[in-house]
């Protein structure tokens, strides 16, 4: 179940990247959205590793996902300003 969700989010990232190359004037909006989806994929990967290994091996991906989400929040804020 999580693998399907992760793959669909990855496909959304690829589609948004193609749209960013096509519509250069909307790139500042598309990039933070791509970062949100990338953070979601990394968060899901961290949860899978944490459940599979039953230790703290997935924490790095979870921390990285939170970092990516904070960067995307900064991008959204800069776009609004």
N, C-alpha and C positions, 0 to 999 in steps of 0.2 A: 504494500500500500504506500509506504513512504517512498519507495523507489519510483513509483509512477508519478507521485507528486513532485519529486525531485527532478525527474526527467522533463515533466511538463513545464516546470519553472525554468529549467535550462533552455528549453525551446523558446519560451517567452523572451529570455535574454537575447537569444540569437535573432529573433524577429525584431526586437527593439533595436539591436545593434544595426541591423540592415536598414531599419527606418531612420536611424540617426545618420547613416551615411547618405541616404537619399534626401532627407529634409534637413539640411544643415542649420536652418534657422530655428528648428525645434530641438536642437541637440542639448541645450541647457536644461530642458525639461525632461528629455528622455534619459539622460545619464543618471540622475538621481533615482529614477524609477528602476533602471537596470540594477543599480546598487541595492535597492530594496529586495529585488528578486534574488540577487546574488547572496545577500545576507540570509535570506530564507533558505536557500540551498545549503549554505554552510551550516546554518543552525540545525537543519534536518540531518546533515551528515554528522554533526557533533552528537546529536541525540542517538543516532544509530550506533556510533562507536561506543558511546557511553553504555548503551544497553547491551551491546554485543560483548564488550570486554569486561563490563561490570566493575570498572574502576574509573579513574579520572582521565582517561585517554581522550575523551571527546571534549574536554574543557577548552582546549585551544581553539577548536572550531567554533565553539559557542562564544568565546571571548572575541574572536575575530569577527563573527557575525554581528555582535553588538557594536564593535568598532566601525564596521562597514555601514550599519544602520545610522550611526551618529554622523558619519561623513555624508550620507545621503540627506540627513536632516539639515546639515549645514548647506548642502547644495540647494535644497528646496527653499531655505531661508534666503539665501543670496539671490535666487531667482525672483522671489517675491519682492525683495527690496529693490 
